[in-house]
Every structure is written in structure tokens, then in C-alpha cells.
Amino acid sequence: MIRDMKKRTKQLRRYGKSALAHDGVLEDVTRCAEGVWNFPGYDQCRRKRGHGPNGEYCWQHARKLKQ
């Protein structure tokens, strides 16, 4: 069980890494995978997924990837 959890966390992206939060926050798989600037660092986009490669992006960031 613990091995499965370690494998899963290695596959997830991390957002908000900084000097204060060394590990950051694990990816929420229901939200867009794009990192966005939100002072004081990067966070995960708040829009829901369903577009782009593997359905990992919101419609706005999926359009940016096509350009």
C-alpha cells in the first residue's frame, strides 16, 4: 500500500515550491495542470480539466499549447 502511494506521488506535479514551502503542494487531478503565477509563487490553475493533451488542461491553457 505504501509503495503504491509513493509511486502515485512521484507521478503528480508539485506547485508552490519555495524557500518557505520546500515540498510545495501536490497536484489536484481535477484541476488544470498548468502552473500560474499567484504572488508569492506559482500555483495550479483553478479551472477544471478536460482539454489538451490527455485532457489535463482547461480550455484556455489548451489553446495556448496549440499556438
C-alpha positions as CSV (number, residue, x, y, z in Angstrom):
1,M,0.0,0.0,0.0
2,I,2.8,2.5,0.9
3,R,4.6,1.6,-2.3
4,D,1.5,2.4,-4.4
5,M,1.2,5.8,-2.6
6,K,4.9,6.6,-3.3
7,K,4.5,5.8,-7.0
8,R,1.4,7.9,-7.3
9,T,3.0,10.9,-5.6
10,K,6.1,10.7,-7.9
11,Q,3.8,10.9,-10.9
12,L,1.9,14.0,-9.6
13,R,3.3,17.5,-10.2
14,R,4.1,19.9,-7.3
15,Y,3.1,23.5,-7.2
16,G,4.2,26.4,-4.9
17,K,7.8,25.2,-4.2
18,S,9.7,28.0,-2.5
19,A,12.2,28.6,0.3
20,L,9.3,28.6,2.8
21,A,7.4,25.6,1.4
22,H,10.2,23.2,0.2
23,D,7.8,20.4,-0.9
24,G,5.1,22.5,-2.4
25,V,1.6,21.2,-2.9
26,L,0.7,18.0,-4.8
27,E,-1.3,18.4,-8.0
28,D,-5.1,18.3,-7.8
29,V,-6.1,15.9,-10.6
30,T,-9.5,17.6,-11.0
31,R,-7.9,20.9,-12.0
32,C,-5.9,22.2,-14.9
33,A,-2.2,21.0,-14.9
34,E,-0.8,24.4,-15.8
35,G,1.1,26.4,-13.2
36,V,0.1,30.0,-12.9
37,W,1.7,33.0,-11.2
38,N,0.0,33.9,-7.9
39,F,2.0,36.1,-5.6
40,P,4.3,34.9,-3.9
41,G,4.8,32.0,-6.3
42,Y,3.3,29.5,-8.7
43,D,0.0,27.7,-8.0
44,Q,-2.1,25.3,-10.0
45,C,-4.7,26.8,-12.4
46,R,-8.1,26.6,-10.7
47,R,-10.1,25.7,-13.8
48,K,-11.4,22.2,-14.4
49,R,-9.6,19.8,-16.8
50,G,-10.9,18.2,-20.0
51,H,-8.9,19.7,-22.9
52,G,-5.5,19.5,-24.4
53,P,-3.0,16.5,-24.2
54,N,-4.5,13.7,-22.2
55,G,-7.3,16.0,-21.0
56,E,-5.0,17.6,-18.4
57,Y,-5.7,21.3,-19.2
58,C,-8.5,23.8,-19.1
59,W,-9.7,25.2,-22.4
60,Q,-7.7,28.4,-22.1
61,H,-4.3,26.7,-21.5
62,A,-5.0,24.0,-24.1
63,R,-5.4,26.8,-26.6
64,K,-2.0,28.3,-25.6
65,L,-0.4,24.9,-26.1
66,K,-1.6,24.7,-29.7
67,Q,0.0,28.1,-30.6
